[in-house]
Amino acid sequence: MALVMLPCDLPWWSNVQKKLAQIDETPTLEVLLEVMQKLHELCNVSLDPDDDGKDQGVFDGLRHFVAEQLGEEERAHFLGHTVRHIARHARNLKLYRPPRGLNFSLQQQGDCYELSYRLVAALLANAFFSTFPKRTEKTHPTLQDFNFTYFFKGLVESNVQKAKFRSFLNYFDWLEANPVELDGTLKVSRKVMTGKQWLTIEDWLECGLPLCDVEIKHEGRLDKASSDTMQTVFASARLGGDVLGPGGSQETLQFFTFPELLAVLLYVEALEDNESLQIENAHHVARIVEPRGRALFEKIEQPKKTSLCCIDAENYRAIPSQQFEEDDILRELNKCLLAFRQNTTCPVVEPRSTEKQRPTRLDQLENTSSKGRLSPIGERDREGSTPGSPDVCTTIFIRQPTPNSKRSSSDSNKLEKDINKRRSWLSPDRPAPMTNSSVGSTGGEGLLTAGHRGRFIILGSSGECLPVNRHPLKIPARRDSYSSCESSNDEFHSARDSFDEDYEDGLRARTYMTQLDTPERRFTFAQQLRE
């Protein structure tokens, strides 16, 4: 399987631990900023050789927040307790790392992972100190960067950024005060509706099942809902969107008021048109009130475990009428069904006693197929390798340390001074082509297309075409000029006839049918004829 490259898997991890220990020993603002700058220069390595820029002012926003926004008592607590506690969690990453590593959640592969709360806290702590290798849309088109490197710039002027940061710090203060809460796991499930389970417009029209009851409340807020309620996160295709930037959308606020959600940015690939993500047992630690105004932070004294569902709804602000197209309606219906369907063993139609029932498409939602494909950095997993293809595996091999396998401090120091050597550790041994997955914008647009999909919804990772209708419109096949040789009927052609005439007529007919496939377009066409 394709594994996530964690900071503790890299040869300069010993240097990272030494720098984190300095924060625990001398918790002052100057020491904190100096250590974070050194960690940024050591670990912020990208696979892109053109991305070598060093920003000496990357933590100026953090300096301003601690020195200007925090009171004297808050500042003392931040430097004396919170930051030291975060540093300890970061140093414990190797202790709580899964024995076989952390697998990527790949597109079109349904999976379910349980991450211990201790591992999640260690991952978030390392993200705070920006010890993960840098990701960009060029090097990792289906993943987010999991570093706080550019988060701190918004702490100077943005109220919502300050509230997000206070919620993050409150999470670690809560863990320090309640260490028993670290016992347990966060459950993350990727749901995929495969081609065999895909429902067309006709499947929906012919379904006679009643809809579930809908209860509408005119009072109350989502962040005050009971713990047994599954909350919906209108997420971006690349989960989190601008959460580690200056974003202030509902998605970014929920990711910080449920800080454990941030862990999915590390290993979950972008959602495609037939996918959703479900997170269970996430702690709701805070609320952010009036995000577009003062953005007030409210601490929750007794955080509750909550389930959340992430779906990337399309953004139709540019072309509002597009939301009424068949393919767009079908995408939203199938995605909502996949996300909200709770009892997947319930049959779609009532079984008849006289005949043996065949499994329906909805009954197969849990039976996803696992096909081999490239990982986010161009590697193929062993189990999914195609016959005859070279066996390319990931570059991360987790071994138990031995006295002979430990690197000396001089080797780590050499790596710290040479960015090209550090980059070589991040590259696959035998690089393969990047996946062809197209990624939607963080504004919530579709993952694969910016406009009208037509009669098929095409998945970027696999190239699979999901039909909108049960019998999609077929393009007339071009006649073979020699087809009359075996024909039983006599056919005669003059020199003025064209063998391509039927083919051209078919294309013209298809063009008109495409232009008049909706009532609105037919009405517009009729208006033009009257004029």
N, C-alpha and C positions, 0 to 999 in steps of 0.2 A: 504494500500500500504506500501511497505517497504521504510522507511525513512532513509536518511543519518543522522548520528550522528554529529551534529555541535558542535563546542566548547561552544557556548552560551546555549546549551541544557544540559550541564554537571554542576554538583553542585559546581565545583571549578571555575566557570566563573568569579565570583566576585574577586577572587584572581588574575586572569589573567588581568582583567581590571585595578586593582591597579598597577600591574607591568607595564602595558603599559602606564599608566599615568605618571610614573616616567620618561619615555623617553621624554614625552612632556614637563615635567617640567625642567629636567636637561639633555639636549641633548649633552652629551659628549661620547667619544668613550668607556671609561671604564664603564660608566653607561649602555650604550647600550649592551655591551658584557655581563655584569653581569646579566642584566635583561633577555637577550636571553638565557643564560645558565640556569637560574632559571626556565624559561618557558619550556625549553627543558626537564628538570628533572621532572617538574610538569605534563606536558601534553604528553610527549613521552611514553605513556603506551600502551603496546601491549597485545592482548589476549593470546599470547603465554607466559606461565609462565616461560619458560626457557630464555626468552629474557629480561633480567633485567640489561644488561650492561650499565654503565654510562661512557660516553666519555667526559672527561674534556677538550679535545682539539678540540672539534667539530667545534668551531668558530675561530680557529687560522687562517684559510684562509681568513675570513672576516677581521680580525685584520690586516693581511698583506696587503690586498687590499686597505683598507682605509688609512693605515699609509704609505705604500710604493708606491702604484700605482696611487693614487689621488694626484693632485697638491694641494697647500694650499687653493686656491679658491674653487676647487671642493670639498675638504674635508669639508670646512666650509658650503658649500651649502648642502652637504649630511647630515651632523649632524644637521644643523640649520633648514632645510626645508624638505628635502625628507623623512628622517626617521620619523620625527614628523608627516608628512602628512600620511605616511603609518600606523603609530600607531593610528591615529584618525580613519582611515577607518576600522582598525581591531576592534576597540572598538564599532563601529556602526553596527556590524554584526547582533545583535539581533533586531535592528531597521528595517533592510531591509530583514530579513529572511521571506520567504513566510509564510503566516498565518497558513497553514496546513503542513508546513515543506517542505523539499526538497526531492523529490522521486528519488530513484535509476532508472537509465535507464537499464532495465534488458534484458538479452539475449533473442532473439526470441519474443520480445514484441515491435512492432513498436510504437514510441511515438514522441511527439514534445513538447519541453519545451521552454518557453521564460523567460530568466533570466534578470532582470534589471541590467543595468550597475553598479548601486550602490551596488547591491548584489555581482556582480562579483568582483568589486574592494575590497569589504570587505573580500570575500573569499581568494583572492590572498594575501591580507595583512596578514591574519591569517596564510596562508601557509608560508609566509616569516618568521613570528615569530614562526613557527612550533607549533601551538597550537592544531592541530588535533591529535586524537589518532593514534598511529603508526600502519601501515599496513605492512604485509610481504606476500610473496607468499604462506606461510604456512597457515596464518589466512585468507587472502583475495586473493585467487588464480586468480580471474578475475578482480582485481582492482589494481591501483597504489597507492603508498604512496604519500600523498598530503602535504608533509612537505619539507621545504628547508634544513632540518637537515644536509644532507650529500652533499648538493650542494656547500657549501662554501669551501670544501677541494680542489676543482679544481681551485680556484682563485689564487693559488700560482704560478703555472707554465703554465696552459693551457690558450692560447690566446683566443680560442673560448669561454671558460667559462667566461672570463672577458667581452667579447663582449656580451654574453647572459645576463650577470648581468647588464651591462650598459643599454641594451635595456629595461630590467625590471624596472630599476630605472627611465628611461626616460618616461615610461608609466605613473608613478605617478606624475612626474613633469608636464607632459602634462595635466593630469587631474586637477592639482592644478591651472594651468594657464588658463584652459578652463573648469570651473565647469559646464557650460551648456551642455557639452558633456556627462554628467552623465545621462541626460534624454534620455531614450530609452531602448531598450531591445536587448539582444543577443538571437538569435533563433537557437536551437540545435535540429536536427531531426534524429532519428534512423530509418533507412529503412530496412525492412525485406522482403525477397522473400520467402513466405511460400511454403509448399510442393505442394499445389494446383497450385501455380503460377510458380513453378520450371520448367525450360526449359531443355529438354534433347538434346543430340547431334542431334537426328532426327528432333526436332523442329527447330533447327538452320539451318540444311541442307535444310529443306523444305520451309523455309521462303523466299518469293520472293520480299520483300521490299528492295528498294535501300538504300545503306548506306549514312550517312550524308557526306557532303563535308568536306574535311580536308585541312586546310591551314597550310603550313609549312613555318616558318620564320627562316632565317639563322642569323638574327641579333636581338639583344635585350635580355632582361633578364626577368625571371618570376616575380621577385620582382618589376619590373617596368611596369607590365601589367596594363591595364586600370581597373577601379573599376567595370565595368560591366562584367569582365571575372571571371569565377569560377576557382579558382586555385585547383589543385589536390595535396593532401598531401599523399605521399606514406608512410603510417603509419604502425606501428606494430599492431599486434592483440590487445595487451594491449596498448591502445592509449598513445602516448607520448614516448614510449620506454624508453630510458635512458635520457630523457629530464631534469630531476632533478639530474642527475649524470653528468659525464664528457662527455656525448655524443655530437658529432658534425655532425650528419647526417642531411639530408635535413629536416626530420621530426622535429628534436629537434630545428633547427634554425627557422623553421616556427612557432613553438609553442612559441618562445620567441620574434620574430618580430611581432607576433600577440598575445600579452600576454593574451588576454581574452580566447584563446584556452586552456590555462592551467586549466581552471575551469572544463573541461570535465574529467580530471583525478580524480576528487572527486567523481563523481556519475555515470559515464558511464562504464558499464561492457565491457570486451574485446569483440571484434568483432568476429563473427563466419563466416563460409564459405559462408553464404547466407545473409550477413549484410554489411551495410555501414553507414557512419555518415556524415551528412551535417550541416555546421555551416554558418549562415548568419549574416551579419552586424558586423563582427569582424573588429576592427580598426588596420590598418597596420601602426605601429608607427616607425619602423626602418628597416634598412637593415644591413646585415653582409656580407662584401665583403672579398673574399679570406679566407674562413673558414679553409682551410687546411694549410694556411700559417700564415700571420700576423693577420688575422681575424679582419678586421677594422670595427668599428661601425659607421654607418651613420644614423643620426637622420632625420626623415621625418617631415618637418615643418608643413605640413597640412595632418595629417593622413586621409586615405580614408577608408570607409566601404567596406569590401570585403566579398564575399562568398567563402567558401572552402569546399572541399569534401575529406573525409578521407577514404581510402581503403587500406587494407593490402594485397598487392601483395606478391605472394610466392617468396622465395629466392631459385634459382636453381643453385647457384654457386657450391655447392657440387656435384650435379649430373645434368649437363646441359641438357642431353637428356631427363630428366623427364618432361621438360616443353612441350614436344610434345605428351605426353600421353593424351588420350581422357578425362580422369577425370580432369586432371590439366587444359587443355584447356577450358573445360566446366566451371570449377570454375571461371576462370578469365573472361570469357565471361559474365556469369550471374552476377558476382559482378560489372563489368563495366556497364552493362545494368542498374542494379539497381541504381548505383551511378550517372550515367550521364543522365538518362532519365528524361527529364524536363516536358513534357506534358503527364501525365499519363492517361489523358482521351482520348488520340488519339488511335483509334483502330489499331490493328496490320495488319489486312487485310481490303481491301475495302469491305464494306457491299454490299450484293446483294439485289436488290429491291424485288425479288420474294420470299425470305425466311427470316424468322425471325432469326436474328443473336444471337448466344449464346455468352455470355461474354468470351473473350479470357483470357489467363493466364496473359498477360501483362496488360490488363485492370483492373486486380484485385490487382495490386501491392500496391495500397493504402489501400485495405481492409484487414488489418492484423488481425489475431485472437489473443486474449489475453488469454493465458493459465496460470493458477496458477503455480508457481514454487518457489523454495527457493531463498531468497535474498542472496547477497554475504556473509552474515554472518550467514546463516542457519536459516532464518526466512521465513515464508510463509505469503503472503498477504491475507487479509480477502476475497477479491473478488474472488481470484483464489483458495480458499481452496476446496479440493476435498470432495465429500459427505462422511460422516462418519469419516473424519479425525479430529483430535483435532484442534480447532481454535487457532492457534498460531499467534500472531501479534508481531509487533516490540516493543522494550522496550522504545521507545521515545514517550512521551505523552506531547504535547505542551498545557499548560494551561495558562490562564491569571494570573499574579501574584496578590496575595492578601496579606494583612498584616499577615495572619495566615500561609500562605504557604511559606513565605520567610525563607531561612535558615540563621541562625546566623553566624557571622564570625568565631566563635569557631568551628562550624561544618566544615566549609571550611578549616580551619587550620588543623583539624584532618585528613581530606582527603588528604591534601597536604603532610602530613608526612607519610601516609600509602599507599604504592603503590598497595597492595592487595585490599584495599577498593576501590581505583580508578578503578582497573581492573574489579571489580564486577559490576561497573556501565556500563561497556562496553559490558558485556556478556548478551546474551538473557536470559530471565527468564526461559524459557524451551528450552534449546538448541536442535536443530535438526541436522541431519547429514549434512555435507557439500555437496555442489553440486559436481557432477562428471565431471565438465567442465575441460577439459585439456587445458592448456594454451601454446601457442607458445612462442618461445623465442623472445627477443626484436630485433633480427636480421631480423624480417620480415618473419619467416617461418610460415607454416600453423598452424592454431590453434589446429587442432585435430590430425593430423598425421605427423610423421616425414618422412614417406616414401610414397610408392605407395598406393593410396586409393582403387584401384580395381574397382568394378562395382557399388559401392555406395559411397556417401559422407555422413559420419555419423556426426551428430551434438552432441557435448558433453553435452550440457545443457539439451536436451530433449531425446537424443537417437534416434531421427528420422533419417531414411535413405533416402537420396535424390538420385534417380537413375541417372546414367550416360546415359544409353540408355533407350529408351521407353519400350523395352521388355528385361529386364536384363536376363542374363544367369541363368537358374534355375538348381539347383542340383537335379538329379533324386531321387525321393522319394524311400525310402526303402520299398520293398515289404513285406506285412504282410504274415507270414507263414500260416495263416488260410484263406487267400483270396480266395483260390480255392474251399472252401466249398460252396460258393454261386455262383460259376462260372457256366455259361451255357455250356461252352465248356469243354470237357473232357481233363484233363491234367494228365500225368503220369510221375513220377519221380523215378529214380532208386536210389539205395543206393550210387552210385558214384556221383550223381548230388548234387550241392550245391544250397540252396535257396538264398544265398547271391551272386551268380555268376553275375546276372544282375546288382546288386548294385555296386559290385566291378568294373565291366566293365564300368559302368557309371562314377564312380569316376576317373578311369584311363583316360577315354575320356575327362572328364572335365579338368584334369591336362594338357593334351596335348593342349587342346583348349586355356587354359590360357597362356601356354608358347608360343603359336604361334598366339597370337591375334593381333600382329602388323606386318607390312611389314618388319621392321628391324629384328624382331625376326625370322620370316620365312626365310629371307635371310641368317641369321646366321646359322639356322638349316640346310638349303640346302648346305651351304659351308661345314658344318661338315660331311654331308652325302657324299659329293664328296671326302673328304679327307679319 
